[in-house]
């Protein structure tokens, strides 16, 4: 039986700075992707925005594309309303999600979507490209859940493939690809997820020098999190952070703690007050 035509969701956001505030200069969207209106912190210098999918997840064969361009002087914290559920691929078709982020000099973009949760039998491909001009700051997280644990679906999906590419100016800062096929190979043992279920990655792209902070940060994080958090420096500016956790709440709290540490101590940004579903 042929798979019926599926959704191709699209969201375009172009941000600019007007009278010291981040505003949306251009917006275009196609269901199922939507956004709530911009919210501002008490100082009004940075903005907060949620991406909403009223369908409750991505079904087999769905494709979504997100493009965000942060102009000079803008500061946006972008997240999702809920975890992204990837439904089973009963016909073998792949669900795809692509994101392209561009950050100008003097702009700050923080993209922290809630976890991706692949259901049993799901087949999911994710691609992300980040282009950051010198003087810009881009912080992006990815959190992958092992499945619907309450339903007994622990690593029951067929495929998750993630491809990430990042550029600092004209220099390639990062390229990595992750392919997980848990029905063919176990990933919970030593050297993989070490018995944990949740995997998170934090990308920090900036031309500000952060390398000197890494030894102290790793020592401080080793005490509460043992071997579940590690920070390393990228070649052309920025950091890569890996985090593990047994539960979604646990890994999100760890991600939040590392995020606060890097943005406040390393980047000198003020504390951020945004909605966090794990607090």
Helices and strands as residue ranges (DSSP letters): E 8-18, E 21-30, E 33-35, E 39-40, E 47-53, E 63-70, E 75-80, E 84-86, E 95-103, E 108-112, E 116-118, E 123-132, E 137-145, G 149-151, E 159-168, E 171-180, E 198-206, G 211-213, H 214-225, E 229-233, E 239-245, H 248-261, I 262-266
